[in-house]
Amino acid sequence: MIRHTVAFTLIHPAGSTEETGFMDEARALTVIPGVTRFEILKQVSPKCDFAYGISMEFANQAELDAYASHPLHTAFVEKCWIPNVSDFQEIDYTEL
């Protein structure tokens, strides 16, 4: 199992229509084959500068690779991610 995570901050204020639209677009990624346990998260710790997180799981590296190159994911990155995210950190985890 691989848990694909990204912590990020949007250029838009919390509660804005742009924030809502971005999150709706992100949720659409769940239709990509291999995506399981998809979550959109809101940061609550004062120790972290990122405002949000997205987490999802894949059975193996091949499924994660297929997700990364899937047309819906690449379109999301170009159309939504790049123009709306001001900063991010991506981390992929696997169990020890």
Backbone as JSON Lines, residues from 0, in Angstrom:
{"i":0,"aa":"M","n":[0.84,-1.18,0.0],"ca":[0.0,0.0,0.0],"c":[0.88,1.24,0.0]}
{"i":1,"aa":"I","n":[0.48,2.21,-0.79],"ca":[1.15,3.52,-0.82],"c":[0.11,4.58,-0.51]}
{"i":2,"aa":"R","n":[0.42,5.42,0.47],"ca":[-0.43,6.56,0.79],"c":[0.19,7.79,0.15]}
{"i":3,"aa":"H","n":[-0.52,8.35,-0.79],"ca":[-0.1,9.56,-1.52],"c":[-0.72,10.75,-0.82]}
{"i":4,"aa":"T","n":[0.11,11.67,-0.33],"ca":[-0.41,12.84,0.39],"c":[0.18,14.11,-0.18]}
{"i":5,"aa":"V","n":[-0.58,15.17,-0.05],"ca":[-0.08,16.49,-0.4],"c":[-0.7,17.49,0.56]}
{"i":6,"aa":"A","n":[0.16,18.3,1.17],"ca":[-0.28,19.41,2.02],"c":[-0.12,20.66,1.16]}
{"i":7,"aa":"F","n":[-1.11,21.58,1.23],"ca":[-1.06,22.72,0.32],"c":[-1.81,23.92,0.86]}
{"i":8,"aa":"T","n":[-1.57,25.04,0.23],"ca":[-2.27,26.28,0.52],"c":[-2.78,26.86,-0.79]}
{"i":9,"aa":"L","n":[-4.01,27.31,-0.79],"ca":[-4.6,27.93,-1.98],"c":[-4.32,29.43,-1.98]}
{"i":10,"aa":"I","n":[-4.4,30.04,-3.14],"ca":[-4.27,31.49,-3.25],"c":[-5.57,32.19,-2.85]}
{"i":11,"aa":"H","n":[-6.64,31.43,-2.69],"ca":[-7.96,31.97,-2.38],"c":[-8.25,31.86,-0.89]}
{"i":12,"aa":"P","n":[-9.07,32.76,-0.35],"ca":[-9.42,32.68,1.06],"c":[-10.33,31.5,1.38]}
{"i":13,"aa":"A","n":[-10.22,31.03,2.62],"ca":[-11.1,29.96,3.09],"c":[-12.55,30.42,2.99]}
{"i":14,"aa":"G","n":[-13.42,29.52,2.54],"ca":[-14.83,29.83,2.42],"c":[-15.23,30.49,1.12]}
{"i":15,"aa":"S","n":[-14.26,30.77,0.27],"ca":[-14.56,31.43,-1.01],"c":[-15.15,30.45,-2.01]}
{"i":16,"aa":"T","n":[-15.81,30.98,-3.02],"ca":[-16.34,30.12,-4.08],"c":[-15.21,29.44,-4.84]}
{"i":17,"aa":"E","n":[-14.07,30.1,-4.93],"ca":[-12.9,29.49,-5.6],"c":[-12.4,28.28,-4.81]}
{"i":18,"aa":"E","n":[-12.38,28.4,-3.49],"ca":[-11.98,27.27,-2.66],"c":[-12.93,26.09,-2.88]}
{"i":19,"aa":"T","n":[-14.23,26.36,-2.84],"ca":[-15.23,25.32,-3.04],"c":[-15.07,24.66,-4.41]}
{"i":20,"aa":"G","n":[-14.88,25.46,-5.44],"ca":[-14.7,24.91,-6.78],"c":[-13.47,24.05,-6.89]}
{"i":21,"aa":"F","n":[-12.38,24.48,-6.28],"ca":[-11.14,23.69,-6.29],"c":[-11.37,22.34,-5.63]}
{"i":22,"aa":"M","n":[-11.99,22.35,-4.46],"ca":[-12.21,21.09,-3.73],"c":[-13.14,20.16,-4.51]}
{"i":23,"aa":"D","n":[-14.14,20.71,-5.17],"ca":[-15.02,19.89,-6.01],"c":[-14.24,19.24,-7.14]}
{"i":24,"aa":"E","n":[-13.36,20.0,-7.77],"ca":[-12.52,19.45,-8.85],"c":[-11.6,18.36,-8.31]}
{"i":25,"aa":"A","n":[-11.05,18.57,-7.12],"ca":[-10.17,17.56,-6.52],"c":[-10.94,16.28,-6.23]}
{"i":26,"aa":"R","n":[-12.16,16.4,-5.73],"ca":[-12.97,15.21,-5.43],"c":[-13.24,14.37,-6.67]}
{"i":27,"aa":"A","n":[-13.26,15.0,-7.82],"ca":[-13.51,14.27,-9.07],"c":[-12.39,13.28,-9.39]}
{"i":28,"aa":"L","n":[-11.24,13.43,-8.75],"ca":[-10.12,12.51,-8.97],"c":[-10.42,11.1,-8.47]}
{"i":29,"aa":"T","n":[-11.45,10.96,-7.64],"ca":[-11.78,9.65,-7.08],"c":[-12.23,8.64,-8.12]}
{"i":30,"aa":"V","n":[-12.61,9.12,-9.31],"ca":[-13.04,8.18,-10.36],"c":[-11.87,7.52,-11.07]}
{"i":31,"aa":"I","n":[-10.67,8.0,-10.83],"ca":[-9.49,7.41,-11.48],"c":[-9.24,6.03,-10.89]}
{"i":32,"aa":"P","n":[-9.07,5.01,-11.73],"ca":[-8.85,3.66,-11.23],"c":[-7.65,3.59,-10.28]}
{"i":33,"aa":"G","n":[-7.83,2.84,-9.2],"ca":[-6.76,2.63,-8.23],"c":[-6.84,3.52,-7.01]}
{"i":34,"aa":"V","n":[-7.56,4.64,-7.1],"ca":[-7.68,5.57,-5.98],"c":[-8.61,4.97,-4.92]}
{"i":35,"aa":"T","n":[-8.11,4.85,-3.68],"ca":[-8.93,4.41,-2.56],"c":[-8.67,5.33,-1.38]}
{"i":36,"aa":"R","n":[-9.58,5.32,-0.44],"ca":[-9.47,6.1,0.81],"c":[-9.12,7.56,0.56]}
{"i":37,"aa":"F","n":[-9.79,8.17,-0.38],"ca":[-9.56,9.57,-0.74],"c":[-10.14,10.48,0.34]}
{"i":38,"aa":"E","n":[-9.34,11.45,0.79],"ca":[-9.8,12.42,1.78],"c":[-9.26,13.81,1.45]}
{"i":39,"aa":"I","n":[-10.09,14.81,1.66],"ca":[-9.65,16.2,1.65],"c":[-9.69,16.66,3.1]}
{"i":40,"aa":"L","n":[-8.6,17.24,3.55],"ca":[-8.43,17.56,4.96],"c":[-8.14,19.04,5.17]}
{"i":41,"aa":"K","n":[-8.57,19.56,6.3],"ca":[-8.28,20.95,6.67],"c":[-7.27,20.93,7.81]}
{"i":42,"aa":"Q","n":[-6.22,21.69,7.66],"ca":[-5.15,21.78,8.67],"c":[-5.66,22.5,9.91]}
{"i":43,"aa":"V","n":[-5.36,21.96,11.09],"ca":[-5.78,22.6,12.35],"c":[-4.6,22.89,13.28]}
{"i":44,"aa":"S","n":[-3.42,22.46,12.93],"ca":[-2.26,22.68,13.8],"c":[-1.63,24.04,13.53]}
{"i":45,"aa":"P","n":[-1.35,24.79,14.58],"ca":[-0.65,26.07,14.39],"c":[0.82,25.89,14.02]}
{"i":46,"aa":"K","n":[1.31,24.66,14.05],"ca":[2.71,24.36,13.73],"c":[2.96,24.22,12.24]}
{"i":47,"aa":"C","n":[1.91,24.23,11.44],"ca":[2.04,23.99,10.01],"c":[1.48,25.16,9.23]}
{"i":48,"aa":"D","n":[2.2,25.6,8.21],"ca":[1.77,26.72,7.39],"c":[0.81,26.33,6.28]}
{"i":49,"aa":"F","n":[0.7,25.04,5.97],"ca":[-0.22,24.61,4.93],"c":[-1.65,24.59,5.47]}
{"i":50,"aa":"A","n":[-2.61,24.91,4.61],"ca":[-4.0,25.02,5.04],"c":[-4.81,23.75,4.85]}
{"i":51,"aa":"Y","n":[-4.44,22.92,3.87],"ca":[-5.25,21.76,3.49],"c":[-4.37,20.55,3.21]}
{"i":52,"aa":"G","n":[-5.01,19.41,3.12],"ca":[-4.32,18.2,2.72],"c":[-5.24,17.34,1.88]}
{"i":53,"aa":"I","n":[-4.63,16.57,1.0],"ca":[-5.34,15.53,0.26],"c":[-4.56,14.25,0.5]}
{"i":54,"aa":"S","n":[-5.29,13.19,0.81],"ca":[-4.68,11.89,1.05],"c":[-5.46,10.84,0.28]}
{"i":55,"aa":"M","n":[-4.74,9.9,-0.3],"ca":[-5.38,8.78,-0.99],"c":[-4.43,7.6,-0.95]}
{"i":56,"aa":"E","n":[-4.98,6.43,-1.15],"ca":[-4.15,5.22,-1.11],"c":[-4.23,4.47,-2.43]}
{"i":57,"aa":"F","n":[-3.13,3.77,-2.71],"ca":[-3.0,2.92,-3.9],"c":[-2.45,1.58,-3.46]}
{"i":58,"aa":"A","n":[-2.84,0.52,-4.14],"ca":[-2.39,-0.82,-3.79],"c":[-0.9,-1.0,-4.0]}
{"i":59,"aa":"N","n":[-0.33,-0.3,-5.01],"ca":[1.08,-0.5,-5.33],"c":[1.6,0.67,-6.17]}
{"i":60,"aa":"Q","n":[2.88,0.64,-6.47],"ca":[3.51,1.72,-7.22],"c":[2.95,1.82,-8.64]}
{"i":61,"aa":"A","n":[2.62,0.71,-9.24],"ca":[2.08,0.74,-10.6],"c":[0.76,1.51,-10.65]}
{"i":62,"aa":"E","n":[-0.1,1.33,-9.64],"ca":[-1.36,2.08,-9.61],"c":[-1.13,3.57,-9.37]}
{"i":63,"aa":"L","n":[-0.17,3.9,-8.5],"ca":[0.17,5.31,-8.28],"c":[0.72,5.94,-9.56]}
{"i":64,"aa":"D","n":[1.58,5.23,-10.25],"ca":[2.14,5.73,-11.51],"c":[1.04,5.94,-12.56]}
{"i":65,"aa":"A","n":[0.1,5.0,-12.62],"ca":[-1.0,5.12,-13.58],"c":[-1.87,6.32,-13.24]}
{"i":66,"aa":"Y","n":[-2.1,6.56,-11.96],"ca":[-2.86,7.74,-11.51],"c":[-2.14,9.02,-11.93]}
{"i":67,"aa":"A","n":[-0.85,9.08,-11.68],"ca":[-0.08,10.29,-11.97],"c":[-0.13,10.67,-13.45]}
{"i":68,"aa":"S","n":[-0.21,9.68,-14.32],"ca":[-0.23,9.97,-15.75],"c":[-1.64,9.92,-16.36]}
{"i":69,"aa":"H","n":[-2.64,9.65,-15.54],"ca":[-4.02,9.56,-16.04],"c":[-4.46,10.94,-16.57]}
{"i":70,"aa":"P","n":[-5.17,10.97,-17.69],"ca":[-5.6,12.25,-18.28],"c":[-6.42,13.14,-17.34]}
{"i":71,"aa":"L","n":[-7.25,12.55,-16.48],"ca":[-8.02,13.37,-15.54],"c":[-7.11,14.04,-14.52]}
{"i":72,"aa":"H","n":[-6.08,13.33,-14.07],"ca":[-5.13,13.9,-13.1],"c":[-4.28,14.98,-13.76]}
{"i":73,"aa":"T","n":[-3.76,14.72,-14.93],"ca":[-2.91,15.73,-15.58],"c":[-3.72,16.97,-15.94]}
{"i":74,"aa":"A","n":[-4.98,16.8,-16.31],"ca":[-5.85,17.96,-16.58],"c":[-6.11,18.75,-15.3]}
{"i":75,"aa":"F","n":[-6.34,18.04,-14.19],"ca":[-6.55,18.72,-12.91],"c":[-5.32,19.55,-12.53]}
{"i":76,"aa":"V","n":[-4.15,18.98,-12.69],"ca":[-2.92,19.7,-12.36],"c":[-2.81,20.97,-13.19]}
{"i":77,"aa":"E","n":[-3.03,20.87,-14.48],"ca":[-2.9,22.03,-15.36],"c":[-4.0,23.07,-15.15]}
{"i":78,"aa":"K","n":[-5.24,22.6,-15.04],"ca":[-6.4,23.5,-14.98],"c":[-6.65,24.06,-13.58]}
{"i":79,"aa":"C","n":[-6.42,23.25,-12.55],"ca":[-6.79,23.65,-11.19],"c":[-5.6,23.85,-10.25]}
{"i":80,"aa":"W","n":[-4.71,22.88,-10.23],"ca":[-3.62,22.92,-9.26],"c":[-2.67,24.09,-9.5]}
{"i":81,"aa":"I","n":[-2.08,24.15,-10.66],"ca":[-1.07,25.18,-10.94],"c":[-1.61,26.59,-10.75]}
{"i":82,"aa":"P","n":[-2.8,26.92,-11.26],"ca":[-3.25,28.31,-11.09],"c":[-3.81,28.66,-9.7]}
{"i":83,"aa":"N","n":[-4.05,27.68,-8.84],"ca":[-4.73,27.95,-7.57],"c":[-3.94,27.64,-6.31]}
{"i":84,"aa":"V","n":[-2.85,26.89,-6.42],"ca":[-2.07,26.48,-5.25],"c":[-0.83,27.35,-5.14]}
{"i":85,"aa":"S","n":[-0.66,27.96,-3.96],"ca":[0.49,28.84,-3.77],"c":[1.72,28.11,-3.24]}
{"i":86,"aa":"D","n":[1.52,27.02,-2.51],"ca":[2.64,26.27,-1.95],"c":[2.15,24.86,-1.61]}
{"i":87,"aa":"F","n":[3.05,23.88,-1.69],"ca":[2.65,22.52,-1.36],"c":[3.86,21.66,-1.02]}
{"i":88,"aa":"Q","n":[3.57,20.54,-0.38],"ca":[4.56,19.5,-0.08],"c":[3.9,18.17,-0.35]}
{"i":89,"aa":"E","n":[4.49,17.38,-1.23],"ca":[3.95,16.06,-1.58],"c":[4.8,14.99,-0.92]}
{"i":90,"aa":"I","n":[4.14,14.02,-0.3],"ca":[4.84,12.9,0.33],"c":[4.09,11.62,0.04]}
{"i":91,"aa":"D","n":[4.81,10.6,-0.35],"ca":[4.24,9.27,-0.56],"c":[4.83,8.33,0.51]}
{"i":92,"aa":"Y","n":[3.94,7.65,1.22],"ca":[4.35,6.77,2.29],"c":[4.01,5.32,1.95]}
{"i":93,"aa":"T","n":[4.8,4.41,2.5],"ca":[4.46,3.0,2.48],"c":[4.7,2.46,3.88]}
{"i":94,"aa":"E","n":[4.03,1.4,4.21],"ca":[4.18,0.81,5.55],"c":[5.54,0.16,5.7]}
{"i":95,"aa":"L","n":[6.06,0.21,6.91],"ca":[7.32,-0.46,7.21],"c":[7.08,-1.92,7.52]}
